[in-house]
């Protein structure tokens, strides 16, 4: 099963827009890939990244 966790950065929660930054965590078969807790920060524009991720998953299938 594929699980996708999306978290917004704490400094953007009050003003969410299409350029808000955050982290994506993906879990597949008990393996986890995450942009969270990395140095330097690996936060991304979450909504743009999510569209690209879902488009890639759709094309893969």
JOJOMO-V269307 format. One record per residue. N is the residue number from 1. NEAR is the number of other C-alpha atoms within 10 Angstrom. D_LAST is the distance of its C-alpha to the last C-alpha in Angstrom with 1 decimal. Layout:
n;near;d_last
N;NEAR;D_LAST
N;NEAR;D_LAST
//
This chain:
n;near;d_last
1;6;14.4
2;8;13.3
3;11;16.3
4;14;16.9
5;10;20.6
6;14;21.9
7;15;25.6
8;18;27.8
9;15;30.7
10;9;33.9
11;11;35.6
12;13;33.3
13;13;33.2
14;7;36.1
15;7;34.8
16;11;31.0
17;12;29.7
18;9;26.7
19;13;27.9
20;18;28.5
21;22;27.7
22;23;26.4
23;20;24.2
24;19;20.7
25;14;20.4
26;15;17.2
27;14;17.7
28;11;15.6
29;8;17.6
30;9;20.8
31;7;20.1
32;11;20.7
33;11;20.0
34;16;22.2
35;15;24.0
36;15;26.9
37;10;30.2
38;9;29.8
39;7;32.8
40;6;32.8
41;11;30.9
42;14;27.1
43;19;26.9
44;18;24.8
45;15;24.8
46;21;22.6
47;17;21.5
48;13;20.6
49;16;18.7
50;15;16.8
51;11;15.8
52;12;14.6
53;12;12.7
54;11;10.9
55;11;10.2
56;11;8.8
57;10;6.5
58;9;5.5
59;8;5.5
60;7;3.8
61;5;0.0
//
